[in-house]
Amino acid sequence: MKTTIKTLAIAGLVAMSSLAFAEGKDGKEEAKVSPELKVRITELDEDNIAVTFAKLEGEEVKVKIYDAYGALMHTEKKSEGTKFLKKFDISALPAGEYTYLVANDMYAVKKVITKE
């Protein structure tokens, strides 16, 4: 059941992700998306999780955090700049599994963190 919810969440996240557009050589709009989404989701200690990634200027990347039941707990998007670094304090959260999803239009990176 958890796998199904997580799979649906990833599919929905990728389907709903917005595009950043740039004008191509022929005058048509084309998606401006990183060739690869390089994301690091790191447990700094038992109370802090760091999410970092590099992206193209103007590209929209979304960060979403879900609880063990698939409920969305946090969402934010980043479209300005080329770097993202954020520390999430999870000290007030109850024990359990939390899924971190970072996605642009083509790639989604997921990591499940278990808080003891």
C-alpha positions in Angstrom: 0.0 0.0 0.0 2.8 2.4 0.9 4.6 1.7 -2.4 1.4 2.4 -4.3 0.8 5.7 -2.6 4.4 6.7 -3.1 4.4 5.7 -6.8 1.2 7.7 -7.3 2.7 10.7 -5.5 5.7 10.6 -7.8 3.7 10.2 -10.9 1.4 13.1 -9.9 4.4 15.3 -8.9 6.1 14.7 -12.3 2.8 15.3 -14.2 2.0 18.5 -12.3 5.5 20.0 -12.5 5.6 23.3 -14.4 8.0 24.2 -17.2 10.3 27.1 -17.6 10.3 28.3 -21.2 12.9 29.9 -23.4 12.6 30.9 -27.0 14.4 28.5 -29.4 16.3 29.3 -32.6 13.1 28.9 -34.7 11.2 31.4 -32.5 9.1 28.7 -30.8 9.0 28.2 -27.1 10.9 25.2 -25.8 11.3 23.7 -22.3 14.4 24.8 -20.5 15.2 21.8 -18.3 18.4 20.5 -16.7 19.8 17.6 -18.6 19.9 15.8 -15.2 18.6 16.8 -11.8 21.5 16.5 -9.4 20.0 16.3 -5.9 21.4 15.5 -2.5 19.1 14.7 0.4 21.3 14.2 3.4 20.6 13.4 7.1 22.8 15.9 8.9 21.8 14.5 12.3 18.7 13.1 13.9 16.9 16.5 13.8 18.1 18.0 10.5 17.8 17.1 6.8 19.6 19.1 4.1 18.2 19.3 0.5 20.6 20.7 -2.1 20.5 20.8 -5.9 21.9 22.8 -8.9 19.5 23.8 -11.7 19.3 26.1 -14.7 18.4 29.7 -14.3 14.6 30.1 -14.6 14.0 26.4 -14.4 11.3 25.5 -11.9 12.1 22.7 -9.4 9.6 21.6 -6.7 10.4 20.2 -3.3 7.7 18.2 -1.5 7.7 16.3 1.7 5.1 13.6 2.5 4.4 11.7 5.7 4.2 7.9 5.9 0.5 8.0 4.8 1.2 10.0 1.7 -0.2 13.3 3.1 1.6 16.3 1.8 3.3 18.1 4.7 5.5 20.7 2.9 5.8 22.1 -0.6 7.9 24.8 -2.2 9.2 25.7 -5.6 12.4 27.3 -6.7 12.7 29.1 -10.1 15.2 31.9 -9.5 18.9 31.3 -9.2 20.9 28.2 -10.0 21.4 26.6 -6.6 19.2 25.5 -3.7 20.3 24.7 -0.2 17.8 24.3 2.6 18.0 22.7 6.0 14.7 21.1 7.3 14.4 20.9 11.1 12.4 17.7 11.9 12.8 17.7 15.7 9.1 18.5 16.3 7.9 15.7 14.0 6.7 12.4 15.4 8.7 9.2 14.7 8.0 7.7 11.3 8.9 7.7 7.6 9.0 10.9 5.6 9.4 11.0 1.8 11.4 13.9 0.2 10.7 14.5 -3.5 12.6 16.9 -5.7 11.4 17.2 -9.3 11.7 19.3 -12.4 9.7 18.5 -15.6 11.8 15.5 -16.5 13.3 14.0 -13.4 12.2 13.2 -9.9 14.5 12.2 -7.0 13.0 10.5 -4.0 14.4 9.6 -0.6 12.7 8.2 2.4 14.0 9.3 5.8 13.1 7.4 8.9 12.9 9.5 12.0 13.4 7.4 15.2 
